[in-house]
Amino acid sequence: MSNLYTNILNTQEDRSLPDLSSIPTPLTDDDNMGFGKYKDTKLKDVPIKHLAWMVQETTDYPRVQRSPRWTLVIEWIKSKK
C-alpha cells in the first residue's frame, strides 16, 4: 500500500516470509539434556527431581534470562503433561 510518506521516503512494504530455518526443533526423549549436572544424559533418564527443580526455578524467577537449551527442555517437560 502506498501513501505520501512511502513515496517521499522511497520505502516498500516488506512482504517476504520470515526465515524459519533458525527455529529449533522440539526435543525428544532421546535427546541429551545438553547442560549442567546431567549434560550427557538422555532427557528420559534425567531424574524427575531435577526436572521439577528446573520448572520451579522458571516459575520462581521468571525474569532470569535462560539459555535457549533450558527453554527447549522446559518445553519438552510441558509436552509431557
C-alpha atoms as one frame of an Amber mdcrd trajectory, in Angstrom:
protein
   0.000   0.000   0.000   1.402   3.322  -0.997   0.912   6.654   0.738   2.520
  10.084   0.687   5.317   9.115   3.091   6.112   5.907   1.241   6.670   7.870
  -1.946   8.777  10.533  -0.220  10.920   8.078   1.734  11.135   5.604  -1.133
  10.236   2.641   1.045   8.350  -0.513   0.223   6.177  -2.784   2.265   8.028
  -5.955   3.358   6.025  -8.955   2.201   8.804 -11.509   2.495   8.363 -14.631
   4.582  10.271 -14.845   7.853  13.329 -17.084   7.969  12.149 -20.148   9.885
  15.341 -22.143   9.390  16.754 -20.994  12.728  13.793 -22.225  14.774  14.977
 -25.262  16.758  13.023 -28.477  16.515  11.306 -29.743  19.677  13.313 -32.128
  21.835  12.537 -35.829  22.100  13.000 -38.294  24.943  16.254 -39.488  23.360
  17.871 -36.036  23.130  20.544 -35.177  25.676  19.977 -32.661  28.454  22.796
 -30.571  26.976  23.932 -28.669  30.078  24.512 -28.893  33.804  24.928 -31.930
  36.006  23.076 -34.188  33.548  24.669 -32.744  30.385  25.205 -36.049  28.548
  22.105 -37.781  29.921  19.089 -38.521  27.753  16.092 -36.453  28.812  14.076
 -39.581  29.593  16.802 -40.627  32.067  17.145 -37.295  33.912  15.752 -37.672
  37.453  12.275 -36.210  37.839  13.511 -34.303  40.875  15.915 -32.336  38.680
  13.233 -31.594  36.092  10.879 -30.448  38.856  13.638 -28.163  40.141  14.016
 -26.626  36.671  10.280 -25.932  36.470  10.322 -24.430  39.971  13.284 -22.178
  39.081  11.490 -20.985  35.962   8.343 -20.282  37.987  10.101 -18.586  40.924
  12.427 -16.472  38.782  10.602 -15.764  35.503  12.722 -12.730  34.595  16.035
 -14.578  34.705  17.395 -14.996  31.210  17.815 -18.710  30.462  19.797 -20.426
  27.744  17.928 -21.491  24.613  18.572 -25.129  25.582  16.971 -24.567  29.015
  13.889 -23.198  27.260  13.757 -26.228  24.959  13.957 -28.598  27.938  11.132
 -26.713  29.690   9.040 -27.008  26.517   9.829 -30.746  26.417   8.669 -31.060
  30.053   5.428 -29.201  29.222   4.785 -31.597  26.354   4.780 -34.487  28.849
   1.878 -33.023  30.858
